[in-house]
Amino acid sequence: MKYHIAGFILTITIGSPLFADVPMPQMLDTKEYRGGIAISGNLYIAGQPLVEDALRKLKAEGLTTVINLRTDEEMNNHKSTPIDEKKILEDLGLSYIRIPSGGEKNPYSPATLASFANALEQSKGKVLLHCNSARRATHLWVAYLVKYKGIPMDEALAVGRAVNFGQQPIEGYLEGEIEFSYTGQSGN
């Protein structure tokens, strides 16, 4: 894979102190999330939670906020979304933020990335970022690392591959900031 910055100086800003260090994600041994779950510092990155108990366990570990990237169409598919996540989180007293990302109605965008960064800065504990399979969540995390943490693209992609990066590019989140040229394959 090849990446280069084209006519743009990447602005580095300081993010939330909760996310000051970015350790390599560690996959957790659980089948309670579609696509798996990993932890990097105070951030869990996962696919859709499949059972209510999964969220209860994370709360016991300090989870305070859940950021869901799934679109309305995904959320309305009860085969794909087996639990009423919003209600469960309300009952548990956890913050729930939806930032739909994906598809024609909710394309990847710098605004999505900014919303995610703001949600991280406002969080007071551990955060779960999820989508359906952990791929979009991982892409958003990689874009965040590049733009808000100043991590070089290759290092951020290595972090992403440790979770569930797949083959989708992240340029929509960084549109107009970095020019991408792909050679080879990305993914696990």
Backbone as CSV, one residue per row, in Angstrom:
resi,resn,N_x,N_y,N_z,CA_x,CA_y,CA_z,C_x,C_y,C_z
1,MET,0.832,-1.165,0.000,0.000,0.000,0.000,0.882,1.236,0.000
2,LYS,0.441,2.247,-0.722,1.177,3.485,-0.795,0.255,4.621,-0.430
3,TYR,0.718,5.557,0.362,-0.066,6.729,0.723,0.843,7.938,0.620
4,HIS,0.312,9.033,0.172,1.105,10.252,0.180,0.195,11.439,0.440
5,ILE,0.783,12.441,1.068,0.051,13.664,1.349,0.239,14.570,0.141
6,ALA,-0.877,15.096,-0.380,-0.822,15.923,-1.590,-1.209,17.352,-1.258
7,GLY,-0.229,18.231,-1.191,-0.506,19.645,-1.016,-1.280,19.997,0.245
8,PHE,-1.081,19.266,1.303,-1.839,19.531,2.520,-0.959,19.289,3.725
9,ILE,-0.986,20.204,4.627,-0.286,20.017,5.892,-1.315,19.541,6.892
10,LEU,-1.129,18.357,7.400,-2.075,17.773,8.336,-1.995,18.513,9.660
11,THR,-3.123,19.054,10.102,-3.186,19.784,11.357,-3.316,18.790,12.498
12,ILE,-2.463,18.908,13.463,-2.502,18.027,14.625,-3.141,18.791,15.769
13,THR,-4.165,18.207,16.357,-4.789,18.808,17.524,-4.712,17.814,18.668
14,ILE,-4.780,18.329,19.856,-4.720,17.464,21.020,-6.122,16.984,21.329
15,GLY,-6.281,15.670,21.443,-7.580,15.080,21.754,-7.771,14.969,23.256
16,SER,-8.794,14.300,23.629,-9.135,14.085,25.030,-7.996,13.386,25.757
17,PRO,-7.724,13.764,27.005,-6.675,13.088,27.757,-6.952,11.595,27.917
18,LEU,-8.218,11.199,27.854,-8.534,9.773,27.948,-7.908,8.983,26.811
19,PHE,-7.636,9.657,25.682,-7.122,8.976,24.511,-5.738,9.504,24.140
20,ALA,-4.984,9.973,25.135,-3.675,10.554,24.883,-2.693,9.512,24.343
21,ASP,-2.722,8.319,24.870,-1.861,7.239,24.395,-2.707,6.295,23.551
22,VAL,-2.129,5.776,22.503,-2.866,4.886,21.618,-2.165,3.542,21.564
23,PRO,-2.494,2.653,22.502,-1.891,1.329,22.453,-2.468,0.500,21.317
24,MET,-1.689,-0.459,20.854,-2.161,-1.374,19.816,-3.398,-2.095,20.344
25,PRO,-4.476,-2.135,19.562,-5.702,-2.809,20.027,-5.465,-4.281,20.318
26,GLN,-6.152,-4.755,21.329,-6.109,-6.169,21.704,-7.501,-6.745,21.497
27,MET,-7.583,-7.817,20.722,-8.865,-8.467,20.506,-9.267,-9.176,21.796
28,LEU,-10.536,-9.034,22.160,-11.070,-9.686,23.350,-11.757,-10.974,22.934
29,ASP,-11.712,-11.950,23.787,-12.272,-13.263,23.479,-13.746,-13.313,23.859
30,THR,-14.596,-12.898,22.917,-16.033,-12.937,23.154,-16.763,-13.059,21.829
31,LYS,-17.863,-13.748,21.861,-18.713,-13.896,20.667,-19.954,-13.016,20.803
32,GLU,-19.935,-12.065,21.732,-21.099,-11.227,22.007,-21.217,-10.040,21.061
33,TYR,-20.272,-9.900,20.130,-20.279,-8.796,19.173,-20.034,-9.364,17.782
34,ARG,-20.857,-8.966,16.818,-20.656,-9.382,15.430,-19.360,-8.744,14.946
35,GLY,-18.459,-9.517,14.424,-17.194,-8.980,13.940,-16.140,-8.852,15.019
36,GLY,-16.490,-9.183,16.272,-15.526,-9.132,17.358,-15.490,-7.796,18.071
37,ILE,-14.619,-7.735,19.071,-14.413,-6.520,19.853,-12.948,-6.441,20.243
38,ALA,-12.420,-5.228,20.198,-11.032,-4.979,20.592,-11.026,-3.788,21.536
39,ILE,-9.942,-3.661,22.281,-9.781,-2.501,23.154,-8.430,-1.862,22.866
40,SER,-8.427,-0.523,22.832,-7.215,0.268,22.681,-7.340,1.414,23.676
41,GLY,-6.626,1.320,24.771,-6.746,2.345,25.811,-8.147,2.337,26.383
42,ASN,-8.833,3.459,26.284,-10.196,3.607,26.797,-11.256,3.451,25.717
43,LEU,-10.880,2.927,24.560,-11.821,2.765,23.458,-11.987,1.296,23.112
44,TYR,-13.234,0.849,23.127,-13.591,-0.458,22.587,-14.059,-0.220,21.155
45,ILE,-13.650,-1.081,20.226,-14.062,-1.012,18.832,-14.690,-2.353,18.519
46,ALA,-15.944,-2.330,18.028,-16.656,-3.591,17.881,-17.674,-3.548,16.759
47,GLY,-18.196,-4.737,16.481,-19.378,-4.874,15.653,-20.600,-4.763,16.553
48,GLN,-21.757,-5.002,15.985,-23.018,-4.883,16.709,-23.036,-5.763,17.960
49,PRO,-23.358,-5.186,19.134,-23.577,-6.017,20.319,-24.778,-6.937,20.047
50,LEU,-24.634,-8.214,20.382,-25.666,-9.192,20.061,-26.558,-9.549,21.245
51,VAL,-26.069,-9.303,22.457,-26.843,-9.634,23.654,-26.719,-8.499,24.664
52,GLU,-27.755,-8.330,25.436,-27.795,-7.270,26.447,-26.633,-7.397,27.437
53,ASP,-26.295,-8.615,27.793,-25.244,-8.849,28.776,-23.891,-8.279,28.342
54,ALA,-23.662,-8.210,27.029,-22.399,-7.654,26.532,-22.216,-6.220,27.013
55,LEU,-23.290,-5.434,26.969,-23.223,-4.035,27.395,-23.113,-3.920,28.910
56,ARG,-23.775,-4.807,29.612,-23.671,-4.818,31.084,-22.230,-5.091,31.520
57,LYS,-21.572,-6.031,30.850,-20.183,-6.363,31.187,-19.264,-5.164,30.962
58,LEU,-19.471,-4.453,29.845,-18.626,-3.290,29.581,-18.873,-2.181,30.593
59,LYS,-20.123,-2.009,31.006,-20.404,-1.003,32.034,-19.630,-1.338,33.305
60,ALA,-19.589,-2.602,33.668,-18.854,-3.023,34.865,-17.357,-2.738,34.736
61,GLU,-16.873,-2.611,33.491,-15.458,-2.323,33.237,-15.202,-0.830,33.041
62,GLY,-16.212,0.020,33.266,-16.012,1.463,33.192,-16.587,2.146,31.968
63,LEU,-17.352,1.423,31.154,-17.960,2.031,29.975,-18.955,3.102,30.400
64,THR,-18.877,4.268,29.750,-19.828,5.351,30.025,-20.581,5.794,28.775
65,THR,-20.010,5.533,27.598,-20.575,6.050,26.358,-20.511,5.000,25.255
66,VAL,-21.596,4.912,24.475,-21.630,4.058,23.292,-21.887,4.943,22.089
67,ILE,-21.029,4.798,21.069,-21.189,5.523,19.808,-21.506,4.486,18.741
68,ASN,-22.697,4.611,18.156,-23.197,3.663,17.169,-23.163,4.319,15.798
69,LEU,-22.479,3.689,14.837,-22.365,4.216,13.481,-23.397,3.636,12.522
70,ARG,-24.258,2.748,12.989,-25.182,2.056,12.094,-26.255,3.004,11.561
71,THR,-26.642,2.776,10.327,-27.638,3.612,9.656,-29.052,3.223,10.096
72,ASP,-30.018,4.062,9.750,-31.417,3.769,10.071,-31.850,2.436,9.474
73,GLU,-31.459,2.190,8.228,-31.830,0.930,7.575,-31.303,-0.268,8.356
74,GLU,-30.083,-0.184,8.814,-29.502,-1.269,9.612,-30.223,-1.431,10.947
75,MET,-30.499,-0.313,11.581,-31.140,-0.362,12.898,-32.563,-0.913,12.814
76,ASN,-33.227,-0.727,11.677,-34.584,-1.225,11.505,-34.646,-2.692,11.089
77,ASN,-33.505,-3.305,10.840,-33.433,-4.717,10.478,-33.222,-5.528,11.759
78,HIS,-34.292,-6.145,12.249,-34.221,-6.833,13.537,-33.399,-8.122,13.505
79,LYS,-33.163,-8.674,12.334,-32.248,-9.819,12.247,-30.817,-9.351,12.497
80,SER,-30.514,-8.170,11.964,-29.177,-7.605,12.097,-28.971,-6.902,13.439
81,THR,-30.071,-6.439,14.032,-30.010,-5.704,15.292,-30.901,-6.420,16.304
82,PRO,-30.366,-7.446,16.974,-31.205,-8.304,17.815,-31.603,-7.731,19.172
83,ILE,-31.026,-6.589,19.561,-31.362,-6.011,20.862,-31.782,-4.553,20.684
84,ASP,-32.541,-4.036,21.631,-32.920,-2.621,21.638,-31.830,-1.876,22.413
85,GLU,-30.764,-1.600,21.699,-29.554,-1.034,22.301,-29.823,0.281,23.034
86,LYS,-30.559,1.173,22.392,-30.819,2.478,23.003,-31.526,2.313,24.350
87,LYS,-32.549,1.474,24.418,-33.291,1.261,25.666,-32.397,0.617,26.722
88,ILE,-31.623,-0.361,26.342,-30.722,-1.030,27.292,-29.749,-0.013,27.886
89,LEU,-29.184,0.830,27.036,-28.216,1.824,27.508,-28.870,2.853,28.412
90,GLU,-30.093,3.259,28.071,-30.833,4.175,28.955,-31.044,3.529,30.317
91,ASP,-31.469,2.252,30.324,-31.695,1.528,31.581,-30.412,1.400,32.406
92,LEU,-29.264,1.297,31.708,-27.976,1.164,32.389,-27.387,2.523,32.786
93,GLY,-28.003,3.601,32.337,-27.495,4.935,32.651,-26.270,5.323,31.841
94,LEU,-26.124,4.746,30.661,-24.983,5.044,29.803,-25.380,6.020,28.704
95,SER,-24.433,6.828,28.263,-24.672,7.762,27.165,-24.710,7.000,25.851
96,TYR,-25.645,7.385,24.991,-25.809,6.745,23.688,-25.775,7.816,22.623
97,ILE,-24.850,7.684,21.686,-24.696,8.640,20.597,-24.750,7.874,19.292
98,ARG,-25.635,8.302,18.402,-25.677,7.693,17.064,-25.117,8.686,16.076
99,ILE,-24.161,8.221,15.296,-23.575,9.001,14.207,-23.658,8.111,12.973
100,PRO,-24.827,8.049,12.321,-24.965,7.153,11.168,-23.880,7.413,10.132
101,SER,-23.242,6.354,9.686,-22.156,6.475,8.720,-22.206,5.293,7.773
102,GLY,-22.299,5.593,6.499,-22.302,4.547,5.483,-23.489,4.679,4.552
103,GLY,-23.293,4.260,3.320,-24.357,4.305,2.336,-24.533,5.685,1.737
104,GLU,-25.478,5.781,0.807,-25.707,7.041,0.097,-26.243,8.147,0.994
105,LYS,-27.087,7.797,1.954,-27.686,8.806,2.826,-26.710,9.346,3.866
106,ASN,-25.718,8.553,4.228,-24.765,8.925,5.281,-23.332,8.620,4.846
107,PRO,-22.861,9.270,3.765,-21.513,8.940,3.291,-20.441,9.298,4.323
108,TYR,-19.334,8.604,4.231,-18.193,8.948,5.080,-17.891,10.419,4.831
109,SER,-17.644,11.179,5.881,-17.384,12.606,5.684,-16.534,13.152,6.824
110,PRO,-15.867,14.284,6.573,-15.140,14.949,7.651,-16.073,15.345,8.802
111,ALA,-17.337,15.644,8.504,-18.284,16.000,9.563,-18.524,14.814,10.496
112,THR,-18.569,13.609,9.937,-18.721,12.408,10.760,-17.517,12.258,11.678
113,LEU,-16.344,12.456,11.124,-15.116,12.363,11.910,-15.111,13.416,13.019
114,ALA,-15.522,14.627,12.707,-15.568,15.692,13.718,-16.576,15.364,14.817
115,SER,-17.723,14.802,14.448,-18.718,14.399,15.452,-18.153,13.332,16.377
116,PHE,-17.452,12.380,15.806,-16.824,11.327,16.603,-15.778,11.916,17.545
117,ALA,-14.921,12.795,17.028,-13.882,13.414,17.859,-14.517,14.182,19.018
118,ASN,-15.577,14.905,18.739,-16.276,15.656,19.780,-16.853,14.709,20.837
119,ALA,-17.442,13.612,20.398,-18.001,12.636,21.345,-16.905,12.066,22.244
120,LEU,-15.731,11.787,21.690,-14.614,11.285,22.505,-14.188,12.326,23.531
121,GLU,-14.082,13.568,23.096,-13.649,14.639,24.003,-14.635,14.855,25.142
122,GLN,-15.908,14.606,24.893,-16.939,14.812,25.905,-17.095,13.617,26.841
123,SER,-16.542,12.480,26.482,-16.733,11.276,27.292,-15.969,11.368,28.607
124,LYS,-16.513,10.719,29.618,-15.921,10.746,30.959,-15.433,9.369,31.405
125,GLY,-15.365,8.444,30.505,-14.925,7.089,30.835,-14.648,6.337,29.554
126,LYS,-14.751,5.032,29.603,-14.504,4.210,28.421,-15.648,4.372,27.428
127,VAL,-15.277,4.226,26.153,-16.216,4.404,25.051,-16.234,3.139,24.202
128,LEU,-17.445,2.742,23.785,-17.616,1.676,22.799,-18.005,2.327,21.490
129,LEU,-17.202,2.144,20.463,-17.499,2.589,19.106,-17.846,1.349,18.315
130,HIS,-19.054,1.326,17.717,-19.402,0.137,16.942,-20.209,0.468,15.709
131,CYS,-20.193,-0.482,14.792,-21.029,-0.468,13.605,-21.617,-1.871,13.508
132,ASN,-21.785,-2.417,12.334,-22.326,-3.766,12.205,-21.255,-4.828,12.407
133,SER,-20.105,-4.672,11.727,-19.074,-5.709,11.747,-17.737,-5.242,12.316
134,ALA,-17.635,-4.015,12.749,-16.432,-3.363,13.277,-15.585,-2.721,12.183
135,ARG,-15.950,-2.860,10.928,-15.136,-2.256,9.867,-15.276,-0.738,9.816
136,ARG,-16.492,-0.216,9.722,-16.663,1.243,9.700,-16.102,1.870,10.968
137,ALA,-16.342,1.206,12.101,-15.816,1.720,13.364,-14.293,1.789,13.310
138,THR,-13.676,0.773,12.756,-12.221,0.757,12.632,-11.750,1.848,11.675
139,HIS,-12.452,2.039,10.563,-12.053,3.076,9.604,-12.120,4.462,10.235
140,LEU,-13.193,4.694,10.986,-13.339,5.991,11.652,-12.231,6.191,12.680
141,TRP,-11.906,5.145,13.423,-10.828,5.205,14.404,-9.500,5.524,13.725
142,VAL,-9.222,4.875,12.588,-7.975,5.139,11.859,-7.943,6.600,11.392
143,ALA,-9.034,7.091,10.842,-9.079,8.497,10.397,-8.863,9.439,11.581
144,TYR,-9.456,9.121,12.728,-9.266,9.921,13.941,-7.786,9.946,14.348
145,LEU,-7.152,8.793,14.306,-5.738,8.724,14.688,-4.879,9.606,13.788
146,VAL,-5.182,9.614,12.498,-4.415,10.421,11.549,-4.665,11.907,11.788
147,LYS,-5.937,12.300,11.814,-6.252,13.732,11.880,-6.085,14.326,13.274
148,TYR,-6.563,13.633,14.295,-6.592,14.233,15.632,-5.427,13.831,16.526
149,LYS,-4.760,12.751,16.205,-3.622,12.326,17.025,-2.290,12.481,16.294
150,GLY,-2.328,12.829,14.996,-1.106,13.049,14.242,-0.296,11.788,14.001
151,ILE,-0.941,10.655,14.047,-0.239,9.385,13.820,-0.059,9.203,12.315
152,PRO,1.128,8.852,11.863,1.352,8.632,10.428,0.399,7.557,9.883
153,MET,0.009,7.735,8.629,-0.971,6.860,8.002,-0.611,5.381,8.132
154,ASP,0.613,5.013,7.851,0.993,3.597,7.914,0.824,3.030,9.319
155,GLU,1.177,3.820,10.329,1.014,3.354,11.713,-0.466,3.257,12.083
156,ALA,-1.258,4.232,11.655,-2.694,4.195,11.938,-3.341,2.995,11.258
157,LEU,-2.929,2.694,10.046,-3.468,1.523,9.348,-3.080,0.226,10.049
158,ALA,-1.877,0.168,10.608,-1.483,-1.022,11.372,-2.390,-1.204,12.586
159,VAL,-2.744,-0.100,13.229,-3.680,-0.153,14.352,-5.023,-0.682,13.854
160,GLY,-5.478,-0.179,12.716,-6.744,-0.618,12.149,-6.754,-2.092,11.783
161,ARG,-5.669,-2.573,11.229,-5.598,-3.986,10.847,-5.638,-4.908,12.059
162,ALA,-5.255,-4.394,13.210,-5.299,-5.210,14.427,-6.738,-5.425,14.895
163,VAL,-7.688,-4.682,14.331,-9.096,-4.834,14.705,-9.806,-5.548,13.565
164,ASN,-10.441,-4.808,12.674,-11.186,-5.406,11.568,-11.268,-4.389,10.453
165,PHE,-10.139,-4.104,9.830,-10.087,-3.030,8.850,-10.801,-3.366,7.559
166,GLY,-10.734,-4.595,7.099,-11.385,-4.954,5.845,-10.719,-4.270,4.674
167,GLN,-11.496,-4.037,3.626,-10.922,-3.506,2.399,-11.426,-2.123,2.034
168,GLN,-12.316,-1.538,2.839,-12.841,-0.228,2.495,-11.836,0.861,2.863
169,PRO,-11.705,1.867,2.005,-10.787,2.961,2.310,-11.398,3.952,3.292
170,ILE,-10.568,4.813,3.862,-11.025,5.800,4.842,-11.069,7.212,4.286
171,GLU,-10.756,7.381,3.001,-10.590,8.749,2.503,-11.823,9.621,2.650
172,GLY,-13.018,9.081,2.688,-14.203,9.918,2.866,-14.152,10.722,4.143
173,TYR,-13.641,10.110,5.208,-13.527,10.816,6.483,-12.485,11.923,6.428
174,LEU,-11.511,11.760,5.562,-10.414,12.724,5.457,-10.454,13.469,4.132
175,GLU,-11.608,13.501,3.499,-11.783,14.092,2.183,-11.124,15.459,2.071
176,GLY,-10.359,15.620,0.992,-9.713,16.895,0.737,-8.463,17.132,1.559
177,GLU,-8.122,16.205,2.429,-6.963,16.405,3.292,-5.784,15.533,2.896
178,ILE,-6.077,14.333,2.452,-5.011,13.399,2.098,-5.391,12.728,0.796
179,GLU,-4.466,12.645,-0.112,-4.721,11.927,-1.355,-4.237,10.498,-1.164
180,PHE,-5.075,9.571,-1.554,-4.749,8.162,-1.370,-4.503,7.514,-2.713
181,SER,-3.508,6.650,-2.772,-3.381,5.755,-3.923,-3.121,4.379,-3.346
182,TYR,-3.954,3.447,-3.720,-3.868,2.102,-3.163,-3.186,1.176,-4.135
183,THR,-2.244,0.396,-3.625,-1.686,-0.704,-4.386,-1.681,-1.887,-3.432
184,GLY,-2.010,-3.007,-3.921,-2.080,-4.190,-3.048,-3.405,-4.235,-2.333
185,GLN,-3.478,-5.065,-1.307,-4.703,-5.249,-0.554,-4.524,-4.798,0.874
186,SER,-5.617,-4.310,1.439,-5.622,-4.034,2.866,-6.478,-5.082,3.505
187,GLY,-6.368,-5.196,4.790,-7.211,-6.153,5.506,-6.394,-7.171,6.239
188,ASN,-7.128,-8.038,6.911,-6.475,-9.067,7.727,-6.051,-10.217,6.874
